[in-house]
Amino acid sequence: MLQREVGTKIGFAILAVIFVICGGILVFAATRGDLKVVLENSIIGKKIGAEKLSGVVAEVKKFASADEFKKYLAEHAQQSNNYGFGIGGGEMRTMVAQDSAMGLAQPVGIGMAEKGSETATAPSAGRVSETNVQVAGIDEPDIVKTDGKEIYFSRFGGYYPYMRAVPMNGAAEKMIAPPYYNQGETKLIAAFPPESMKEDSKLDKSGDLLLDGNIMMVFASDNKIYAYDVKDKANPKELWTAKLGDRENLVGARLMNSKIYLTTQSGVDYGKPCPIVPLTVGKDEVSISCTDIYYPTSASGADVTYDFVVMDTLTGAVEKKTAFVGSSGQTVFYMSENAIYLTFQTEVDSVKVAYDFFSENKDLVPDWVIERLNKVKGYDLSMNAKQTELQSILQQYTNSLNNDDMLKMQNEMSNRMDKFYLNHRRDLDITGIVKISLNDFKAIAGAVPGHPLNQFSLDEYDKHLRVAMTVGDRWWGMGGFGGTGKTVSDVYVLDNDLNIVGSVKDLGETERIYSVRFLADRGYVVTFRETDPFYVLDLANPKNPLLRGELKIPGFSSYLHPLGAHKVLGIGREDGKVKLSIFDATSPENPKELSKYILSEYWSEAINNHHAFLLDEKHKVFFIPGGQGGYVFGYDKDELTLKKAVSESQVQRAIYLDDYMYLIGNDKITVLDEKSWEKVKEFELK
């Protein structure tokens, strides 16, 4: 009895080790072309180099019917990872997927408005800041927008201080700050010129905003998108409302050329998987038919669809739509002028991993175990069915061992699995990438080793996609598998069909990526564990990217922003405080830190949310918020200088209109003259 119990425990221990390595990753790479699966460089006996990953090719198809979709789900269904879908870098918040059925219908646009600028006689600023975005010309949702005259500011619900004068025990009036609760609202504030500031109106909706001329969209917390005609600032009129489906989570949104590019994620309905209804515009449902849903033919797991739609800002009408079947997990959304890119977690075949492991360690098990694993590996079965077969094979073997042999097996497995993982980590940690062409809305897919940090991990340049990935800490933090600490970071270059054509590997071993910025034919990567290596990459030749230089300094940078040719600002932390650095990569082989400033703050939203950062090139200054207030720094002559500190704890954003900088907080707006840095106006928000 004891032997059987120990055998059972070891059998499950072996499975647990294998499943941790597989860690919810579905390996597939998909490109256009005829269906074929080429494993000419499998990990049986030799390592898959990253450049060979594109050799694992699978055709991307569309379903012909709902029955075909159901059959696909039955073959490839998997349990959801349930890790949620938050968007780094200040993307809109998402909600956990709910299980409920979907309806179907066609979109209808409602309401009429002008997209052009307002024709009122109030003066507008000649110099107007925009939301700090990744790709010029593609706007991103944020809580503050401006058109040069008006500030549109969305305040989320919560308790905020409200400064007012009240008598204190019969004495003179003093300022106290009793809290008040704000349900969430969007304020329209006449901001220019500053001396004439006033609140024009407010909406009882809050959320990230997009502004297209006189049309303002609010991505509200109730899972709806509200569009308003704000030509008359005192009397905004609702144009249309779109409600996300009950099963939908918002992944990301962009605005370009009066079109909203919206991506959502939906848990599949196994009883009625299609059509998919990602949203309802007005009373009319937007339906994605079965024949508009793509799937990778080589995938071995599917529990969600990623739904892509293009909406007209004026009417809300959906002009293009499609969907892609994938697996749930951490998702990164990035959009260029040519395509939408979406990354998602994938899952390896645990039977194949077990077969490859024992094939490389034949002394651990008898030949019959390897032979049976090889047969099961080739079966046309679902992932769950294969895992059941794997458990049965390993259980049968461990039941045949005596206690001494099982104890030896347990220790050998622990050590050899660790070595196996280090040799094959790029084969076991894979991220899928979906590319949706904006021209024809057709989908292709590919894959790269590791996983991305945020949207800045992806960048399209000259018909190539550059991606920065960390390999080895997806499940076990910075320690990699089993606490080995052998994480690495790579940069891959993919062609227009998402085939890997070049790579720079092994950046920062035992570290992970903390920030990335691709600028034209340069790449800048920061990794961190104990020091902050700042890497400079030469990406001029996509097929031969090169690591040119490296600089190691204390602390780390979580956000990188260009400051002219080959100079980059880093925002991060050192010794628990906010750190600012100017890096000079003019000589890529010898990058330097020209200036550093340690701020007496423990956090800044700009570290994790690039929308909180503002750069004013004319005055050579930038703004970041902190926990104690807002800060304006100069960077002229490559020297960081603190120009102005405003001690308002609620400061969240800043904009500039002409030569005035507006520091915007939940309780007030402070206006600074950028020529003198004196306060010229304080406007309380009630």
C-alpha positions as CSV (number, residue, x, y, z in Angstrom):
1,M,0.0,0.0,0.0
2,L,2.8,2.4,0.9
3,Q,4.6,1.7,-2.4
4,R,1.4,2.4,-4.4
5,E,0.8,5.7,-2.5
6,V,4.4,6.8,-3.0
7,G,4.1,5.8,-6.7
8,T,1.0,7.9,-7.1
9,K,2.6,10.9,-5.4
10,I,5.7,10.7,-7.7
11,G,3.5,10.2,-10.7
12,F,1.6,13.3,-10.0
13,A,4.9,15.1,-9.1
14,I,6.2,14.3,-12.5
15,L,3.0,15.5,-14.1
16,A,3.2,18.7,-12.0
17,V,6.7,19.4,-13.1
18,I,5.8,18.9,-16.8
19,F,2.6,21.0,-16.4
20,V,4.5,23.8,-14.8
21,I,6.9,23.8,-17.7
22,C,3.9,23.8,-20.1
23,G,2.4,26.5,-17.9
24,G,-0.7,27.3,-19.9
25,I,1.2,27.9,-23.2
26,L,-0.3,26.7,-26.5
27,V,2.5,26.6,-29.0
28,F,1.5,27.6,-32.5
29,A,2.8,29.8,-35.2
30,A,0.5,30.7,-38.1
31,T,1.2,32.3,-41.4
32,R,-0.6,32.3,-44.8
33,G,-0.1,29.4,-47.1
34,D,-1.0,25.8,-47.5
35,L,-1.6,23.8,-44.3
36,K,1.5,22.1,-43.1
37,V,3.2,21.5,-39.8
38,V,7.0,21.4,-40.1
39,L,8.9,20.3,-37.1
40,E,12.2,19.8,-38.8
41,N,13.9,21.4,-35.8
42,S,12.0,19.8,-33.0
43,I,13.5,19.7,-29.5
44,I,14.1,16.0,-29.9
45,G,17.8,15.9,-29.7
46,K,18.4,19.5,-30.7
47,K,17.2,22.9,-29.8
48,I,14.8,25.1,-31.7
49,G,16.6,28.3,-32.4
50,A,14.3,31.3,-32.3
51,E,15.0,32.0,-36.0
52,K,13.5,28.6,-36.7
53,L,10.3,29.1,-34.8
54,S,8.7,30.4,-38.0
55,G,9.3,26.9,-39.4
56,V,6.3,25.7,-37.3
57,V,3.8,26.8,-39.9
58,A,0.0,26.5,-39.8
59,E,-2.7,27.9,-42.1
60,V,-5.1,30.5,-40.8
61,K,-8.6,29.7,-42.0
62,K,-12.2,30.9,-41.4
63,F,-14.9,28.7,-40.1
64,A,-17.4,27.5,-42.7
65,S,-20.3,27.1,-40.2
66,A,-21.3,27.0,-36.5
67,D,-20.9,23.2,-36.6
68,E,-17.3,23.5,-37.7
69,F,-16.6,25.9,-34.9
70,K,-18.2,23.5,-32.4
71,K,-16.1,20.7,-33.6
72,Y,-13.0,22.8,-33.4
73,L,-13.8,23.7,-29.8
74,A,-14.4,20.1,-28.9
75,E,-11.0,19.2,-30.2
76,H,-9.1,22.2,-28.8
77,A,-11.0,23.3,-25.7
78,Q,-9.0,24.2,-22.6
79,Q,-9.6,25.7,-19.2
80,S,-9.3,29.5,-19.0
81,N,-6.2,30.7,-17.3
82,N,-8.4,33.4,-15.6
83,Y,-5.5,35.8,-15.2
84,G,-7.6,38.8,-16.5
85,F,-6.9,41.2,-19.3
86,G,-5.4,44.5,-17.9
87,I,-3.8,47.0,-20.7
88,G,-0.4,48.2,-19.6
89,G,0.7,51.6,-20.2
90,G,-2.5,53.2,-19.2
91,E,-4.8,51.1,-21.4
92,M,-8.5,51.1,-20.4
93,R,-9.4,48.7,-17.6
94,T,-11.1,45.4,-18.4
95,M,-13.5,43.2,-16.6
96,V,-13.6,39.4,-16.0
97,A,-15.4,37.5,-18.8
98,Q,-18.9,36.4,-18.0
99,D,-20.6,33.3,-19.3
100,S,-23.8,34.1,-21.1
101,A,-25.3,33.7,-24.6
102,M,-25.0,36.2,-27.4
103,G,-27.5,37.5,-29.9
104,L,-27.2,38.7,-33.5
105,A,-28.2,41.6,-35.7
106,Q,-26.6,44.4,-37.8
107,P,-25.2,47.7,-36.7
108,V,-27.1,51.0,-37.2
109,G,-25.6,54.5,-36.8
110,I,-27.7,57.1,-35.0
111,G,-27.4,60.8,-34.4
112,M,-25.9,63.6,-36.5
113,A,-23.0,66.0,-35.7
114,E,-20.1,67.8,-37.4
115,K,-16.6,66.4,-37.0
116,G,-15.0,69.7,-37.8
117,S,-13.8,72.2,-35.2
118,E,-16.2,74.5,-33.5
119,T,-17.0,77.8,-35.2
120,A,-17.5,79.9,-32.1
121,T,-15.6,83.2,-31.8
122,A,-13.7,82.3,-28.5
123,P,-10.0,82.3,-29.2
124,S,-8.0,79.1,-29.5
125,A,-4.5,78.4,-28.5
126,G,-2.1,78.3,-31.4
127,R,0.1,75.7,-29.7
128,V,-1.8,72.7,-28.3
129,S,-0.5,69.6,-26.6
130,E,-1.9,66.2,-27.4
131,T,-2.1,63.0,-25.4
132,N,1.3,61.3,-25.2
133,V,0.9,58.3,-27.5
134,Q,3.1,55.6,-29.0
135,V,2.4,56.2,-32.7
136,A,2.1,59.7,-34.0
137,G,-1.4,60.3,-35.6
138,I,-3.0,57.5,-33.7
139,D,-4.8,58.7,-30.6
140,E,-5.2,56.7,-27.4
141,P,-7.9,57.0,-24.8
142,D,-7.1,58.9,-21.6
143,I,-8.8,60.9,-18.9
144,V,-7.9,64.3,-20.3
145,K,-8.3,65.7,-23.8
146,T,-8.2,69.3,-25.2
147,D,-9.1,71.0,-28.5
148,G,-7.1,74.2,-27.8
149,K,-9.9,75.9,-25.9
150,E,-11.7,73.4,-23.9
151,I,-10.4,70.9,-21.4
152,Y,-12.3,67.6,-21.2
153,F,-11.5,65.9,-17.9
154,S,-13.0,62.7,-16.6
155,R,-12.9,62.2,-12.9
156,F,-13.6,58.7,-11.5
157,G,-15.8,58.1,-8.5
158,G,-14.3,58.3,-5.0
159,Y,-13.8,60.7,-2.1
160,Y,-11.9,63.9,-2.8
161,P,-11.1,67.0,-0.7
162,Y,-13.1,70.1,-1.4
163,M,-11.5,73.3,-0.2
164,R,-13.9,75.9,1.2
165,A,-14.0,78.7,3.8
166,V,-15.9,78.0,7.0
167,P,-16.0,79.8,10.4
168,M,-14.0,78.1,13.1
169,N,-15.3,78.7,16.7
170,G,-16.3,82.2,15.9
171,A,-12.9,83.1,14.6
172,A,-12.1,84.3,11.1
173,E,-12.9,82.0,8.2
174,K,-10.2,79.4,7.6
175,M,-9.7,76.8,4.9
176,I,-10.6,73.2,5.8
177,A,-11.1,70.2,3.5
178,P,-14.1,68.1,4.4
179,P,-14.3,65.1,1.9
180,Y,-17.1,64.7,-0.6
181,Y,-18.0,61.7,-2.7
182,N,-17.9,62.1,-6.5
183,Q,-19.9,59.5,-8.4
184,G,-17.7,60.0,-11.5
185,E,-18.2,62.7,-14.1
186,T,-16.6,64.3,-17.1
187,K,-16.2,68.1,-17.0
188,L,-16.1,70.5,-19.9
189,I,-14.0,73.5,-18.9
190,A,-13.4,76.6,-20.9
191,A,-9.6,76.8,-20.4
192,F,-8.2,79.4,-22.8
193,P,-7.4,82.1,-22.1
194,P,-6.7,81.2,-18.5
195,E,-8.2,84.3,-17.0
196,S,-11.5,83.4,-18.4
197,M,-11.7,79.8,-17.1
198,K,-15.1,78.5,-16.3
199,E,-17.0,75.2,-16.2
200,D,-19.2,75.0,-19.2
201,S,-21.0,71.7,-18.3
202,K,-20.5,68.2,-17.0
203,L,-21.7,64.7,-17.9
204,D,-22.6,62.1,-15.3
205,K,-20.3,59.6,-17.1
206,S,-16.6,59.0,-16.5
207,G,-13.9,56.9,-18.2
208,D,-11.2,57.3,-20.7
209,L,-11.9,59.7,-23.5
210,L,-11.3,60.1,-27.2
211,L,-11.9,63.4,-29.0
212,D,-12.6,63.7,-32.8
213,G,-13.3,67.4,-33.5
214,N,-16.7,68.1,-31.9
215,I,-17.3,64.4,-31.1
216,M,-16.2,63.1,-27.7
217,M,-16.4,59.4,-26.8
218,V,-16.4,58.2,-23.2
219,F,-15.4,54.6,-22.4
220,A,-17.4,54.3,-19.3
221,S,-17.1,51.9,-16.4
222,D,-20.6,50.4,-17.1
223,N,-19.1,48.6,-20.2
224,K,-20.6,51.2,-22.6
225,I,-19.2,53.8,-25.0
226,Y,-21.0,57.1,-25.1
227,A,-20.5,59.6,-27.9
228,Y,-21.5,63.2,-27.6
229,D,-21.7,66.2,-29.8
230,V,-19.8,68.9,-27.9
231,K,-20.0,71.7,-30.3
232,D,-22.2,73.5,-27.8
233,K,-20.0,73.1,-24.7
234,A,-22.8,74.2,-22.4
235,N,-25.2,71.7,-23.8
236,P,-23.5,68.4,-25.1
237,K,-25.9,66.1,-26.9
238,E,-25.6,62.4,-26.9
239,L,-25.1,61.0,-30.5
240,W,-24.9,57.3,-29.9
241,T,-24.3,54.6,-27.3
242,A,-22.6,51.3,-27.8
243,K,-22.8,48.6,-25.2
244,L,-20.2,45.8,-25.0
245,G,-21.7,42.3,-25.0
246,D,-22.1,40.5,-21.7
247,R,-19.2,38.2,-22.5
248,E,-16.9,41.0,-23.8
249,N,-13.9,42.6,-22.1
250,L,-12.3,45.7,-23.5
251,V,-8.8,45.0,-24.7
252,G,-7.9,48.3,-26.4
253,A,-9.0,51.2,-28.6
254,R,-7.4,53.7,-30.9
255,L,-8.6,56.7,-33.0
256,M,-7.4,57.4,-36.5
257,N,-9.0,59.4,-39.3
258,S,-12.4,59.6,-37.5
259,K,-12.5,55.9,-37.0
260,I,-12.4,54.0,-33.7
261,Y,-10.5,50.8,-33.9
262,L,-11.8,48.6,-31.1
263,T,-10.6,45.2,-29.8
264,T,-12.5,43.2,-27.3
265,Q,-12.1,39.7,-25.9
266,S,-15.0,37.2,-25.4
267,G,-15.2,33.9,-23.7
268,V,-16.5,31.3,-26.1
269,D,-20.1,30.0,-25.8
270,Y,-19.5,26.2,-26.3
271,G,-23.2,25.7,-27.0
272,K,-23.6,28.5,-29.5
273,P,-20.1,29.8,-30.4
274,C,-21.2,32.0,-33.3
275,P,-22.3,34.4,-34.4
276,I,-20.5,36.7,-32.0
277,V,-22.1,39.9,-30.8
278,P,-19.2,42.1,-29.4
279,L,-21.4,45.2,-29.0
280,T,-24.8,46.8,-29.5
281,V,-25.1,50.2,-31.1
282,G,-28.3,51.8,-29.9
283,K,-30.8,48.9,-30.1
284,D,-29.1,47.1,-32.9
285,E,-26.6,44.3,-32.3
286,V,-23.3,44.1,-34.2
287,S,-22.9,40.5,-35.4
288,I,-19.7,38.7,-36.5
289,S,-20.8,35.7,-38.5
290,C,-19.2,32.2,-38.3
291,T,-17.6,32.8,-41.7
292,D,-15.8,35.9,-40.5
293,I,-14.0,34.2,-37.6
294,Y,-10.4,33.1,-38.1
295,Y,-8.7,30.2,-36.4
296,P,-5.2,28.7,-36.5
297,T,-5.4,25.1,-37.8
298,S,-2.4,24.0,-35.6
299,A,-3.7,25.3,-32.3
300,S,-4.3,22.9,-29.5
301,G,-6.3,25.2,-27.2
302,A,-9.2,27.7,-27.6
303,D,-11.3,29.4,-24.9
304,V,-11.8,33.0,-26.2
305,T,-12.3,35.0,-29.3
306,Y,-10.6,38.3,-30.0
307,D,-13.1,40.6,-31.7
308,F,-12.0,43.5,-33.9
309,V,-14.3,46.2,-35.2
310,V,-14.0,49.6,-36.9
311,M,-16.5,52.2,-35.9
312,D,-17.4,55.6,-37.4
313,T,-17.2,58.3,-34.7
314,L,-20.1,60.3,-36.1
315,T,-22.7,57.5,-36.2
316,G,-21.2,54.6,-34.3
317,A,-21.8,52.4,-37.3
318,V,-19.5,49.4,-37.6
319,E,-17.7,49.4,-40.9
320,K,-15.4,46.4,-40.6
321,K,-15.4,43.4,-38.2
322,T,-13.7,40.1,-37.7
323,A,-12.6,37.8,-34.9
324,F,-9.8,35.4,-34.1
325,V,-10.0,32.3,-31.9
326,G,-7.2,32.0,-29.3
327,S,-6.5,31.3,-25.6
328,S,-6.9,33.6,-22.7
329,G,-4.2,35.2,-20.6
330,Q,-2.1,38.3,-20.6
331,T,-2.8,40.4,-23.7
332,V,-0.9,43.3,-25.3
333,F,-2.6,45.5,-27.9
334,Y,-0.6,47.6,-30.4
335,M,-1.7,49.4,-33.5
336,S,0.3,50.9,-36.3
337,E,-0.8,52.9,-39.4
338,N,-1.2,49.6,-41.2
339,A,-2.3,46.9,-38.8
340,I,-3.6,45.9,-35.4
341,Y,-1.4,43.5,-33.5
342,L,-2.5,41.4,-30.5
343,T,-0.4,39.1,-28.4
344,F,-1.8,36.3,-26.3
345,Q,-0.6,33.4,-24.1
346,T,-0.2,30.0,-25.6
347,E,0.1,26.5,-24.3
348,V,2.5,23.6,-25.2
349,D,1.5,20.0,-25.7
350,S,2.5,18.3,-22.4
351,V,2.7,14.9,-24.0
352,K,5.3,16.2,-26.5
353,V,7.2,17.9,-23.7
354,A,7.2,14.6,-21.7
355,Y,8.3,12.6,-24.8
356,D,11.1,15.1,-25.6
357,F,12.3,15.1,-22.0
358,F,12.5,11.3,-21.6
359,S,14.0,11.0,-25.1
360,E,16.9,13.1,-23.8
361,N,17.0,11.2,-20.5
362,K,16.5,7.6,-21.7
363,D,18.1,6.2,-18.5
364,L,15.2,7.4,-16.4
365,V,12.4,5.2,-17.9
366,P,12.2,2.0,-19.9
367,D,11.8,2.1,-23.7
368,W,8.2,1.2,-23.6
369,V,7.3,4.5,-21.8
370,I,9.0,6.6,-24.6
371,E,7.4,4.4,-27.3
372,R,3.9,4.9,-25.8
373,L,4.4,8.6,-25.4
374,N,5.5,8.8,-29.0
375,K,2.2,7.1,-30.1
376,V,0.0,9.3,-27.9
377,K,1.9,12.4,-29.2
378,G,0.8,11.5,-32.7
379,Y,-2.8,10.8,-31.9
380,D,-5.5,13.2,-33.1
381,L,-6.8,13.9,-29.6
382,S,-7.8,16.9,-27.6
383,M,-5.2,18.3,-25.1
384,N,-7.2,17.0,-22.1
385,A,-7.4,13.5,-23.6
386,K,-3.7,13.5,-24.2
387,Q,-3.0,14.6,-20.6
388,T,-5.2,11.8,-19.4
389,E,-3.1,9.3,-21.4
390,L,0.1,10.9,-20.1
391,Q,-1.1,10.5,-16.5
392,S,-2.0,6.8,-17.2
393,I,1.4,6.0,-18.7
394,L,3.4,7.6,-15.9
395,Q,1.2,6.1,-13.2
396,Q,1.7,2.6,-14.7
397,Y,5.5,3.1,-14.7
398,T,5.8,4.5,-11.1
399,N,3.6,1.7,-9.8
400,S,6.3,-0.8,-11.0
401,L,9.0,0.9,-8.9
402,N,10.1,0.0,-5.4
403,N,10.5,2.8,-2.8
404,D,14.2,3.2,-3.3
405,D,13.9,3.6,-7.1
406,M,11.0,6.0,-6.7
407,L,13.0,8.2,-4.3
408,K,15.9,8.3,-6.8
409,M,13.4,9.0,-9.6
410,Q,12.0,12.0,-7.7
411,N,15.4,13.6,-7.2
412,E,16.6,12.9,-10.7
413,M,13.4,14.4,-12.2
414,S,13.9,17.6,-10.2
415,N,17.4,18.1,-11.3
416,R,17.1,17.0,-14.9
417,M,13.8,18.9,-15.5
418,D,15.7,22.1,-14.4
419,K,18.4,21.4,-16.9
420,F,15.9,20.5,-19.6
421,Y,14.1,23.8,-19.1
422,L,17.2,25.9,-19.3
423,N,18.1,24.2,-22.6
424,H,14.6,24.6,-24.1
425,R,13.1,27.6,-22.4
426,R,12.5,29.4,-25.7
427,D,10.6,26.4,-27.0
428,L,8.4,26.2,-23.9
429,D,7.5,29.9,-23.4
430,I,5.7,31.1,-26.5
431,T,3.5,34.1,-27.3
432,G,1.1,34.1,-30.2
433,I,0.7,37.3,-32.3
434,V,-2.3,38.1,-34.4
435,K,-2.1,40.7,-37.1
436,I,-5.2,42.3,-38.6
437,S,-4.5,44.4,-41.7
438,L,-6.4,47.7,-41.6
439,N,-6.7,47.6,-45.4
440,D,-8.7,44.4,-45.9
441,F,-9.2,43.3,-42.2
442,K,-7.6,39.9,-43.0
443,A,-5.8,38.1,-40.3
444,I,-2.5,36.2,-40.1
445,A,-0.7,35.0,-37.1
446,G,2.8,34.1,-35.8
447,A,4.7,33.4,-32.7
448,V,7.8,34.4,-30.8
449,P,9.5,33.0,-27.7
450,G,8.8,34.7,-24.3
451,H,6.2,37.3,-23.4
452,P,6.0,41.1,-23.9
453,L,5.9,43.7,-21.2
454,N,3.4,46.2,-22.7
455,Q,2.4,47.9,-25.9
456,F,5.9,49.4,-26.3
457,S,7.3,45.9,-26.6
458,L,5.9,45.9,-30.2
459,D,6.7,48.3,-33.0
460,E,6.2,48.3,-36.7
461,Y,8.8,49.9,-38.9
462,D,9.5,49.6,-42.6
463,K,7.1,46.6,-43.0
464,H,8.8,44.8,-40.1
465,L,7.5,44.2,-36.6
466,R,10.1,44.4,-33.8
467,V,9.2,42.7,-30.5
468,A,11.0,42.6,-27.2
469,M,10.4,39.6,-25.0
470,T,11.4,38.1,-21.7
471,V,11.8,34.3,-21.5
472,G,11.5,32.3,-18.3
473,D,9.5,34.2,-15.7
474,R,5.9,33.8,-17.0
475,W,5.0,31.5,-14.1
476,W,7.8,31.7,-11.6
477,G,8.6,35.4,-11.4
478,M,12.2,36.4,-12.0
479,G,13.4,33.0,-10.8
480,G,12.4,31.1,-14.0
481,F,11.5,27.5,-13.6
482,G,12.2,26.0,-10.3
483,G,13.9,29.1,-9.0
484,T,16.9,28.9,-11.4
485,G,17.0,32.6,-12.1
486,K,17.9,32.0,-15.7
487,T,15.6,34.5,-17.3
488,V,16.8,36.1,-20.5
489,S,15.4,38.8,-22.8
490,D,15.4,38.8,-26.6
491,V,14.4,41.2,-29.4
492,Y,13.0,39.6,-32.6
493,V,12.4,41.1,-36.0
494,L,9.5,39.7,-38.0
495,D,8.7,40.3,-41.7
496,N,5.3,41.4,-43.1
497,D,4.1,37.8,-42.8
498,L,5.2,37.4,-39.2
499,N,8.1,35.2,-40.0
500,I,11.2,35.7,-37.7
501,V,14.0,37.1,-39.9
502,G,16.4,38.4,-37.2
503,S,17.1,38.4,-33.5
504,V,19.2,39.7,-30.7
505,K,19.3,37.3,-27.8
506,D,20.4,36.8,-24.2
507,L,20.0,40.4,-23.0
508,G,20.2,40.6,-19.2
509,E,20.5,37.0,-18.1
510,T,18.7,36.5,-14.7
511,E,16.8,39.8,-15.4
512,R,13.6,40.8,-17.1
513,I,12.6,43.7,-19.3
514,Y,11.4,46.8,-17.5
515,S,11.1,49.2,-20.5
516,V,11.4,49.2,-24.3
517,R,11.4,51.9,-26.9
518,F,11.9,51.4,-30.6
519,L,12.7,54.7,-32.5
520,A,13.2,54.3,-36.3
521,D,16.2,52.0,-36.8
522,R,17.2,52.0,-33.1
523,G,16.0,50.0,-30.2
524,Y,16.4,50.7,-26.5
525,V,15.8,48.1,-23.9
526,V,16.2,48.2,-20.1
527,T,16.4,45.1,-18.0
528,F,16.6,44.9,-14.3
529,R,17.3,42.7,-11.3
530,E,20.1,44.5,-9.3
531,T,21.5,47.0,-11.8
532,D,19.9,48.8,-14.8
533,P,21.4,47.7,-18.1
534,F,20.5,50.1,-20.8
535,Y,20.9,48.4,-24.2
536,V,21.3,50.1,-27.5
537,L,20.3,48.0,-30.6
538,D,21.0,48.7,-34.2
539,L,17.9,47.5,-36.2
540,A,18.8,49.1,-39.6
541,N,19.2,45.6,-41.1
542,P,16.1,43.6,-40.1
543,K,18.0,40.3,-41.0
544,N,21.0,41.2,-38.9
545,P,20.0,43.3,-35.8
546,L,22.9,44.0,-33.6
547,L,23.6,44.9,-30.0
548,R,25.8,48.0,-30.2
549,G,26.3,49.1,-26.6
550,E,25.3,48.6,-23.0
551,L,25.4,50.8,-19.9
552,K,24.9,49.5,-16.3
553,I,23.7,51.9,-13.6
554,P,21.8,51.6,-10.3
555,G,18.0,51.4,-10.3
556,F,15.8,50.9,-13.4
557,S,13.8,52.8,-15.9
558,S,10.1,51.8,-16.6
559,Y,9.3,54.3,-19.3
560,L,11.6,55.6,-22.1
561,H,10.8,58.8,-24.0
562,P,12.8,60.3,-26.9
563,L,14.5,63.7,-26.3
564,G,15.8,64.5,-29.8
565,A,18.2,62.5,-31.9
566,H,19.6,59.5,-30.0
567,K,18.8,60.9,-26.6
568,V,16.3,59.2,-24.3
569,L,14.7,60.1,-21.0
570,G,14.2,57.3,-18.6
571,I,11.6,57.4,-15.8
572,G,11.9,54.7,-13.1
573,R,13.1,54.1,-9.5
574,E,16.3,53.9,-7.5
575,D,16.5,53.0,-3.8
576,G,12.8,53.2,-3.6
577,K,12.5,56.7,-5.0
578,V,11.6,58.1,-8.5
579,K,14.6,58.4,-10.7
580,L,15.0,60.5,-13.9
581,S,17.9,59.9,-16.3
582,I,19.0,61.3,-19.6
583,F,20.7,58.7,-21.8
584,D,22.9,59.6,-24.7
585,A,23.2,57.0,-27.4
586,T,24.8,59.2,-30.1
587,S,27.7,56.8,-30.0
588,P,25.7,53.5,-29.8
589,E,28.7,51.5,-28.7
590,N,29.3,53.8,-25.7
591,P,25.9,55.0,-24.3
592,K,26.2,57.4,-21.4
593,E,24.0,58.7,-18.6
594,L,24.3,62.5,-19.0
595,S,22.2,63.6,-16.1
596,K,20.3,62.0,-13.2
597,Y,17.7,63.4,-10.7
598,I,16.3,61.5,-7.7
599,L,12.9,62.9,-6.8
600,S,11.6,62.8,-3.2
601,E,8.7,60.7,-4.3
602,Y,8.1,57.0,-4.0
603,W,5.9,56.7,-7.1
604,S,4.8,58.5,-10.2
605,E,2.0,57.4,-12.5
606,A,4.3,58.2,-15.4
607,I,6.3,55.1,-14.5
608,N,3.5,52.8,-15.6
609,N,1.3,55.1,-17.6
610,H,2.8,57.1,-20.5
611,H,-0.3,59.2,-20.7
612,A,0.6,60.9,-17.5
613,F,3.8,62.3,-19.1
614,L,3.9,65.5,-21.0
615,L,6.8,66.9,-23.1
616,D,7.0,70.5,-24.3
617,E,9.8,70.7,-26.8
618,K,9.6,74.5,-27.3
619,H,10.4,75.2,-23.7
620,K,12.5,72.0,-23.3
621,V,10.5,70.8,-20.3
622,F,8.5,67.8,-19.3
623,F,5.9,67.1,-16.6
624,I,5.4,64.1,-14.4
625,P,2.9,63.7,-11.5
626,G,3.8,62.4,-8.1
627,G,2.1,61.5,-4.8
628,Q,2.8,64.9,-3.3
629,G,2.2,67.1,-6.4
630,G,3.2,67.8,-9.9
631,Y,6.7,68.4,-11.2
632,V,8.0,70.3,-14.2
633,F,11.6,69.5,-15.2
634,G,13.9,71.2,-17.7
635,Y,16.3,69.2,-19.9
636,D,18.1,72.0,-21.7
637,K,21.8,71.4,-22.3
638,D,21.3,67.8,-21.3
639,E,20.9,68.7,-17.7
640,L,17.8,67.8,-15.6
641,T,16.6,70.8,-13.5
642,L,13.5,71.1,-11.4
643,K,11.7,74.2,-12.8
644,K,8.5,74.0,-10.8
645,A,6.9,71.9,-8.1
646,V,3.2,72.3,-7.4
647,S,2.2,70.8,-4.0
648,E,-1.2,69.5,-5.0
649,S,-1.6,65.8,-4.2
650,Q,-4.3,65.3,-6.7
651,V,-2.3,66.3,-9.8
652,Q,-2.8,63.7,-12.5
653,R,-2.1,65.2,-15.9
654,A,-0.8,68.3,-17.7
655,I,-1.4,70.0,-21.0
656,Y,-0.1,73.2,-22.6
657,L,-2.0,75.8,-24.5
658,D,0.3,78.4,-26.1
659,D,2.8,79.2,-23.4
660,Y,0.6,78.1,-20.5
661,M,0.9,74.8,-18.7
662,Y,-2.2,73.5,-17.1
663,L,-1.7,71.0,-14.2
664,I,-4.9,69.1,-13.8
665,G,-6.0,67.3,-10.6
666,N,-9.2,66.0,-9.1
667,D,-9.7,69.1,-7.0
668,K,-8.2,71.9,-9.0
669,I,-6.5,73.1,-12.2
670,T,-3.3,75.1,-11.7
671,V,-2.1,77.2,-14.6
672,L,1.6,78.1,-15.0
673,D,3.2,80.7,-17.2
674,E,5.9,78.8,-19.0
675,K,8.0,81.9,-19.5
676,S,8.3,82.6,-15.8
677,W,6.9,79.5,-14.1
678,E,4.7,81.7,-12.0
679,K,1.1,80.6,-11.2
680,V,-1.4,82.7,-13.1
681,K,-4.6,80.9,-12.3
682,E,-6.0,78.3,-9.8
683,F,-9.4,77.0,-10.8
684,E,-11.2,74.8,-8.2
685,L,-13.2,71.8,-9.4
686,K,-16.4,71.2,-7.5
